Amino acid sequence: MLVTIDNEDLEQPSTTMEQSEFLNVVMPFKDKLYRLAKRLLVSREEAEDATQEILMRLWTKKGTMGEYKSIEAFAMTMTKNFCLDRLKSKQAGNMKLVHSNYTDESRSLQGQLEAADSVGWMERIMEDLPEQQKMVLQLRDVEQYGFEEICELMDMKPTAVRVALSRARKTVREALIKKHNYGIV
Amino acid sequence: MELSNIEKLLERYFEGATTVSEENELKRYFTGDDVATHLQGYTPMFNYFSKAREERYTKQVPLRPRRYANKYRWISVAAAVVLTFGIYFGKQYQDRKQLEREQAEYAYQETMKAFGLLAENFDRGREKVAYLKEFETTKQKIYNKN
């Protein structure tokens, strides 16, 4: 909580009302925002920061929130754009080089550790998908959004969504078959 | 559900042609116990999707964020502006005062100089008057003698 001074205490009753109202709106989908952020940014801390940022932006916009058809869809779109911007600015800097150097090394170690852990390597398979496919797969197979919602969120045509989804699923299948054939690394 | 049905669904699943409820059927089948051996390779996939859905955002939802921080920020900006103007105009005021003081000092010095000059001349005048006095006394002496 933030420090309060006298005149803010006067506002308290109304803000607590707004708070609980806001929480009621946001609670059902805050996990979805976080999972999408984590899918894109991979790191847990970064995903948490992104989610917090989105929730704060929503809070400051709560006055106009009623204008949106679906607050959840709006928030998901915000999260998507926010994370893509993050990734872009990361790539613009030298971060990518540093990052890939770093992950290459840790990956072999991580791989050994997660050898028996199917969740771990499914995560890595999805990590390697192109961003668009990653998001479509996340929205559909994890969050179970309908096609129209995905079209709206991703700003894509239905056929494009279907193609991306099919490609993503097939890539995952290929990776799984490879794993199965060569044994688990 | 029948195995052939599952196989058909699976095929359509990879074409991106299944509905959400059909996909849920697949999920139910693959997370269940009796998955056919030749299909077991797919279980990690469906297992993962159900597991990934359980991940939660555990941090607290930020309450009343930024609004007040914003207010304080504006106050600090305003304070900085006031301070800058204060220093600027304060300096100007000081400069003007200083100039006034210097001018007054100068005027004072000049006046004093003028007074000094006057006094000097006045003194000189008085000396001459002293002669006059001497003249008077001498004259008196002469009168007294006669």
Chai-1 contact restraints between the chains, C-beta under 6 A:
chainA,res_idxA,chainB,res_idxB,connection_type,confidence,min_distance_angstrom,max_distance_angstrom,comment,restraint_id
A,L2,B,Y68,contact,1.0,0.0,6.0,A-B,restraint_1
A,Q19,B,L63,contact,1.0,0.0,6.0,A-B,restraint_2
A,K30,B,Y57,contact,1.0,0.0,6.0,A-B,restraint_3
A,D31,B,R56,contact,1.0,0.0,6.0,A-B,restraint_4
A,D31,B,Y57,contact,1.0,0.0,6.0,A-B,restraint_5
A,Y34,B,Y57,contact,1.0,0.0,6.0,A-B,restraint_6
A,R35,B,E55,contact,1.0,0.0,6.0,A-B,restraint_7
A,E48,B,K59,contact,1.0,0.0,6.0,A-B,restraint_8
A,T51,B,Y57,contact,1.0,0.0,6.0,A-B,restraint_9
A,Q52,B,P62,contact,1.0,0.0,6.0,A-B,restraint_10
A,L55,B,V61,contact,1.0,0.0,6.0,A-B,restraint_11
A,L55,B,P62,contact,1.0,0.0,6.0,A-B,restraint_12
A,M56,B,P62,contact,1.0,0.0,6.0,A-B,restraint_13
A,M56,B,P65,contact,1.0,0.0,6.0,A-B,restraint_14
A,M56,B,R66,contact,1.0,0.0,6.0,A-B,restraint_15
A,W59,B,P65,contact,1.0,0.0,6.0,A-B,restraint_16
A,S118,B,P44,contact,1.0,0.0,6.0,A-B,restraint_17
A,V119,B,Y48,contact,1.0,0.0,6.0,A-B,restraint_18
A,V119,B,K51,contact,1.0,0.0,6.0,A-B,restraint_19
A,M122,B,P44,contact,1.0,0.0,6.0,A-B,restraint_20
A,M122,B,Y48,contact,1.0,0.0,6.0,A-B,restraint_21
A,D141,B,F49,contact,1.0,0.0,6.0,A-B,restraint_22
A,V142,B,F49,contact,1.0,0.0,6.0,A-B,restraint_23
A,V142,B,A52,contact,1.0,0.0,6.0,A-B,restraint_24
A,V142,B,R53,contact,1.0,0.0,6.0,A-B,restraint_25
A,Q144,B,V20,contact,1.0,0.0,6.0,A-B,restraint_26
A,R162,B,G16,contact,1.0,0.0,6.0,A-B,restraint_27
A,L165,B,G16,contact,1.0,0.0,6.0,A-B,restraint_28
A,S166,B,E15,contact,1.0,0.0,6.0,A-B,restraint_29
A,S166,B,G16,contact,1.0,0.0,6.0,A-B,restraint_30
A,R169,B,F14,contact,1.0,0.0,6.0,A-B,restraint_31
A,K170,B,F14,contact,1.0,0.0,6.0,A-B,restraint_32
A,V172,B,M45,contact,1.0,0.0,6.0,A-B,restraint_33
A,L176,B,G41,contact,1.0,0.0,6.0,A-B,restraint_34
A,H180,B,G41,contact,1.0,0.0,6.0,A-B,restraint_35
